[in-house]
């Protein structure tokens, strides 16, 4: 009878000790989780410093060299020293020269992604840079329609592999939830290239006639040379895969391998197999992604090539028209990066693409219905349209790569996606008709508005479809939104 209180005390002490041990274990687990999160964050930051700035710089040079023909078309036209006059080509022939670039672009995208994996990213991308830089310099020496068209075709074949290659390249380094922002930082460099291109063209226009060389020829010489020089740096500085990066420790490589075991591509994996290719080619949901990307490609292409012409139709003349291309591109850069960050942060890529496709559509639609001489209002619409059209692209690409689960499938599907966009880009070279300059280019604006509404509708339907698939999967989220 007298032992009961002591026993109760012993039981209470045991319980307290057990609770203390559980709390200690919990604190240890929380500490371990915190340490692992810090290690992952440090690894991602280290990768970002090595991979993203260099990739963005490469794409900036690529985009500068593909779109500068739009600046050359109107550069120094007041003195008849522009590309059109000196090569004696018509507006129709100019459009054909733009189109053959895109035909080659569509044909060579898939093979290029294969070689990127086969030959290592650093080697293949350096080769592409050296080649497109040399071809850009070559355009500065053309004298007629045939020469221009031939060089533009070769330029399209070489540049075809870069953007899908870079998107594919990121799958070796980042998980799906981390890619949209990185893709955006790379893609947004295209808007920076547009801004720089206008500013460079404005400065180069002042060189017209120096040593008997026209300004538009200087433009190609000056913008092609950095790509050739940078190819050497890329060969040595661009890291291929986390597994082979000498600046990662063994522990960091293990962590990277663990992070990407399921949701990433692998440098040591085998190339694309026929089984993977067949599964990717008959996966019909992917064709919804491809069609949506077709819709966004027309605005992207037309803005890339005709923004100097559009600004020239807004009351800005001569070199000032080149300079006024800078604000739309600069604004689009900021918006694109912000939207991509938000899409990754909230894991809602389809929703973000929908919203900004609608914003872009409204910008083009407003510009189409405004009076042709409402220059200030239509210039504001151009800024809105450019921001919306560019900003919805990175989430679309991140959305696609998030729903691909093998190295081979990622390489093929990303290249196919960009290839499906090539016909859309071809449409983009025809819709801004030179004889509609005084009317405000209504055909171009109406077409882009309609296609961006199509993109928004496609994103909504695809989002609903993925939601249905996930619900059928007994609550297991199989597809990213």
C-alpha positions, 0 to 999 in steps of 0.5 A: 500500500505504501509503495503506490505513490513511489511507483506512480512517481516512477511512471511519471518520471518515465513519461517525462523522460520519454517526452523529453527524448521525443522533443529532443528527437524532434528538434534534431529532425527539425535541425536536420531539415533546416540544414538540408534546406540550407544546403539545397539553397546554397547549391542552387545559388552556386549553380545559378551563378555559373549557369544562368548569366552565361546562358542569358548572355549567349541567348542575348547575342543570338537574338541580337544577330537574328533580329538585327535585320529588322533594324537594318531594313530602316537604318539610314533610309532617309539617305537611301543607305538602308539594306533594302535600297542598297541590295535592290530587294523588294518588300516581298523579297525581304519577307522571303529572306525572313521566311527561309530563316524560319524554315531552316529553324524548324527543320534543324531544331530536333537534330540540334538537341540530339547533338547537344546531348551527344557532344556536350552542351559547351562544345555544341553551343560554342560551335553554334556561336562561332558559326552564327557570328561568322554568318552575321558578319557575312550578311554585312557583305551581301549585295543582292537578294540571292546572297541575303536569302542564302545566308539567312537560311544558313543562319536559321539552320545554325541558330535553330538549336540554341533556344530549345537547347538551352531549355533542355540544358536547364533540365540537367540542373534544375527541378521543374519548380525552379525552371520557369524563372531561369527560362525567363531570365534567358528568354528575357535577354531577348527583350534586352537584345531588342533594347540594345539592338535599337540603341546600337542601331541608333549609334551605328547609324551615325557611322553611315558612310565612314570609309565608304561603308553604309551603316547597316553593314557596320551593324552586322559587323559590329553585332556578329563579332562578339558572338565569334569571340565569346564562342571561345569563352563558352567552350571553356566556361559553360559547365556541362552537367552537375556530375562533371562540374569541377567546381562542385564538391563530391557532397554537392554532386551527390545532393544534386543527383538526389534532387534531380533523381526523379524530376530532372535530366541526367548527363550520364544517361543514355541518348534518346531510345526508340521507345522514349521517342515513340512514347513522346510522339504519341503522347497527345496531350503534348500536342496541346502544348505545341499548338499553344506555343504555335499561337504565341510564336506569331506575336513573338516573331513579328515583334522581333522583326517589325518593332522598328517598322511599327515605331516608324509608323508612330510618327518617329522618323529616321534614327529616332524610330530605332531609339524608340524601340528601347522602352517596349523591350525594356518594360517587357524585360522587367515584366517577363522576369516578374511573371516567371518568378510568380509562376514558379513561386505559386506553381501556377504556370498555366494561370500566369500564361493565360493572364498575360496572353490576355493582357497582350491580346488587349494591347494589340486589339486596342492598337488595332481599333485606335485611329491611325494618328493616335500615336501616343496611345498606340505607342502605349499599346505597343508597350502593353502588347510586348510585355504581355506577349513576351511574359507568357512564354517562359511559364509555357516552357516551364509548364511543358518541361515540368510534365516530362519525366525522362532525359530523352523525352525532355530533349525531343518534346522541347525541340518539337515544341519550338519546331511547332512554333516555327510555322507561327513565326513564319506567319509573323513575317507576313502580317505587318505589311509595308503598304499598311504603314499609314493605316497603323498596321491593322492586319498585324495587330488583329492577327496577334490579338486573335492568336493571343486570345487563342493562347489564353483559351488553350491554357485554360482548357489544358489546365482543366484537363490536367486537373481532371487527370490528377483527380482520376489519379486518386489524389496523386498529383501527376501533372504540374499546373 
